[in-house]
Amino acid sequence: MQIAKVRGTVVSTQKEPSLRGVKFLLVEFLDEEGQPLSVYEVAADNVGAGVDEWVLVSRGSAARQVPGSENRPVDAAVIAIIDTVSVDNRPLYNKGTQY
């Protein structure tokens, strides 16, 4: 899993039938200091995340382990919305104070 920040949404009206009803997010991966890596990916949203939230992203075959996703052509999935992150006993991110 990797930590990422939701930067936007991706809308597609025509898609593979198994992806109907799936929301897509544009996520930017973050380093251990919470700084953007300028590495982006489109991820299927399984948890209802929104723009600017920090999330956990599962990639590769693990992204298809989410129930109901086994037969979907998905390489990345948002599997959690992060509440807090701390590194070396210091707070790095707190969802309640980020906005």
Secondary structure, DSSP 8 states (H G I E B T S, - for coil): -EEEEEEEEE--SS--GGGTT-EEEEEEEE-TTS-EEEEEEEEEESS---TT-EEEEEEGGGGGGSTT-TTS--SEEEEEE-SEEEETTEEEEEGGG--
